[in-house]
Amino acid sequence: MRETVDRIRRLIESMGGEVTELQDWGMRDLAYPIRKQPRGIYVLVQYAARPEVVKELQRAMKLSDEILRFVSVRMPGTRTTGRSVQRPRPAPALEEASATEQEV
């Protein structure tokens, strides 16, 4: 399992992406059996990368026998331009609201 996660991380980084967060959620029951397996190990990987990296990552995960299912989700507010990745900034309204509450 650890080897699979390391291979995914290396693939993202070798193609110019950046892994921003990796969470190992451990062994859990699946909602329904997949390939006769009632349990699976859940891992959350958040990364920033160009669309080509996402396509290659999905292809690699489809070919892997160790990965039963995966979901790729594009986070709202993220954009890729050229070779750099722009990350969203925190909403200024939330920062102003918390500053106002502290003053009261």
Secondary structure, DSSP 8 states (H G I E B T S, - for coil): -HHHHHHHHHHHHHTT-EEEEEEEEEEEEEEEEETTEEEEEEEEEEEE--HHHHHHHHHHHHH-SS---------TT-EEETTEEE-----HHHHHHHHHHHH-
